[in-house]
Amino acid sequence: MPHDNDIASIRAMTNVAYVTEIMEFSRFGALSQVFVIEALTRYAATVAVACPEDLDTPGLSGAAWVGVAKEIDAKLTLKYGTREANG
């Protein structure tokens, strides 16, 4: 179990720093990077085809959420290609 100081340190990290921590410091090595990229790929693809109105909340525009998903999906496709192309 982490100590209170460890928890405070983690919570003080920026999101970018924390995602970097997740991807670079795993007891499973580079497999953590594959996991994060796979999670991003699946979630972005799912949200990109969602109905924006279904995702609207008082604090979040469904159209913006779908828009960012499409942007991330396009960037991932540019780097890694499509799932179909990769088997």
Buried (B, 14 or more C-beta within 10 A) or exposed (E): EEEEEEEEEEEEEEEEEEEEEEBEEBEEEEEBBEBBBEEBBEEBBEBBEEEBEEBBEEEEEBEEBBBEBBEBBEEBBEEEEEEEEEE
